[in-house]
Amino acid sequence: MTILNVHCPYCSHKQAVEHAGDYSPAYAMCPDCGERFILEPVAGGVMVYRDGEAPCCSDPDCREIELAASGQD
């Protein structure tokens, strides 16, 4: 597990979030405003998206559906 320091895209609350340590996108919950958001580690840091505003390849749910539909794992 890796700890990523990010700001909530809704309220800008700074927080530490546990992540698997790879480049896969994941959901996180803001303890301050209670909103769910997406974080995705990238080569230069971490991308943070509001839920529903991330590109499909950066949204864990959409990514899972797309990979399942294409027959890739």
N, C-alpha and C positions, 0 to 999 in steps of 0.2 A: 504494500500500500504506500501511496505517496500523498503528501499533504500539499494541496494547492491553495495559494492565497488569492482570492478573487473578490470582486465587488459585485453585489447583486445588481442586475440590470434594471430592476424596478425602483429600489430605494437607495442604492449605492452603499449599502452596509458592507463593510469589509469583513471577510470571514475566512476561516481555514476550512477546506473541504477535503475529505478523504477521497482518493481516486485509485483505481487499479494499478496505475503506474505505466500504462501504455498510452497509445494515441486515440483510444476509443472515446466517443462522446458519452456523457453520462448526465443524468438528472441530479439536481441538488435542490434543497429547500432552504430558503432564507429564514433564519430564526427570528429576524427582526420584523419582516412584513408578511411572512408565511407564504410567499409566492414560490412556485416551482420554476426553475430555470435550467438551461443546458450549459454545460461547460465542456470544452473540447481542447485538450492539450495539443499544441502545435509546436513546430520547431522553435519559434521565437517567443513562446510563452503560453498563454491560455486564452482562447476565444470564449466569450460568454454571450449567450443569446437568451432573449425572452422566449418562453415556451410558445411554440407556434410560429416563430419568426426565423428560425434557423433553416438553412438549406437542408434538403432531404438527407444528404450524406452526413450532416452534423446533428441530425435529430435521431436519438436512439430508437424510437418507435418506427419512424419512417424508414430508417436504415435497415432495421430487422425485416420489415415487410418487403422492401426492395430486394434484399439478398435472398429471402425465401422464394420470391417470385422468379428470380433468375436461376435458382437451383444451386447457388453458391453458398458456402458456409464460412 
